[in-house]
Each structure stands twice: as structure tokens, then as C-alpha cells.
Amino acid sequence: MMAIIFLAFIIGLIVYFPTTGISLYAGLVWVMAFLVGYYFTINYQQKRAALEQQQN
């Protein structure tokens, strides 16, 4: 719980200072890129496993 409060405090500080606000957008872009990569990786692994089961 303390970690979540700490992260909320840090995000609040980033929002408070106008010059650091762009870092929130950059962070969102990184998170979205990782989520898309994760989705494609999992999807590829599931398709590959299904093909291997069909071949056996």
C-alpha cells in the first residue's frame, strides 16, 4: 500500500511541475509499446503451440 501511495506522490509531483509533464506522455507511450509487444508475443506463442499440437 505504501508503494502505491509513493507512486501517486511521485506522479503528483511530475504533474505539478509543467516542464516534467511531457514525461507522463512518454511513459504512456512506453507502456503501450510494451503491452502491444506482449500481446503479439503471447499470440504468436499460442499459434505456434497450436500448430505443434496439430502436427503431432
WOLIN-V214414 format. One record per residue. N is the residue number from 1. RES is the residue in one small letter. SS is DSSP state (~ for helix, > for strand, _ for the rest). PHI is phi in degrees with one decimal (* if undefined). PSI is psi as a letter, one per 40 degrees, with the letter a starting at -180 (NA if undefined). Layout:
{{N & RES & SS & PHI & PSI} {N & RES & SS & PHI & PSI}}
This chain:
{{1 & m & _ & * & d} {2 & m & ~ & -65.1 & d} {3 & a & ~ & -66.5 & d} {4 & i & ~ & -67.1 & d} {5 & i & ~ & -63.5 & d} {6 & f & ~ & -62.5 & d} {7 & l & ~ & -63.8 & d} {8 & a & ~ & -62.8 & d} {9 & f & ~ & -63.3 & d} {10 & i & ~ & -64.1 & d} {11 & i & ~ & -63.5 & d} {12 & g & ~ & -62.3 & d} {13 & l & ~ & -65.7 & d} {14 & i & ~ & -63.5 & d} {15 & v & ~ & -69.2 & d} {16 & y & ~ & -63.7 & d} {17 & f & _ & -91.7 & h} {18 & p & ~ & -62.0 & d} {19 & t & ~ & -74.0 & e} {20 & t & ~ & -103.1 & e} {21 & g & _ & -63.2 & d} {22 & i & ~ & -63.8 & d} {23 & s & ~ & -66.2 & d} {24 & l & ~ & -66.0 & d} {25 & y & ~ & -66.6 & d} {26 & a & ~ & -63.3 & d} {27 & g & ~ & -64.6 & d} {28 & l & ~ & -64.2 & d} {29 & v & ~ & -62.7 & d} {30 & w & ~ & -62.4 & d} {31 & v & ~ & -62.7 & d} {32 & m & ~ & -63.9 & d} {33 & a & ~ & -62.8 & d} {34 & f & ~ & -65.6 & d} {35 & l & ~ & -65.0 & d} {36 & v & ~ & -64.7 & d} {37 & g & ~ & -61.8 & d} {38 & y & ~ & -63.3 & d} {39 & y & ~ & -59.8 & d} {40 & f & ~ & -66.4 & d} {41 & t & ~ & -65.9 & d} {42 & i & ~ & -65.1 & d} {43 & n & ~ & -61.5 & d} {44 & y & ~ & -63.5 & d} {45 & q & ~ & -65.3 & d} {46 & q & ~ & -67.3 & d} {47 & k & ~ & -65.0 & d} {48 & r & ~ & -65.5 & d} {49 & a & ~ & -64.8 & d} {50 & a & ~ & -66.0 & d} {51 & l & ~ & -65.8 & d} {52 & e & ~ & -65.5 & d} {53 & q & ~ & -69.2 & d} {54 & q & ~ & -68.1 & d} {55 & q & ~ & -74.7 & d} {56 & n & _ & -89.6 & NA}}
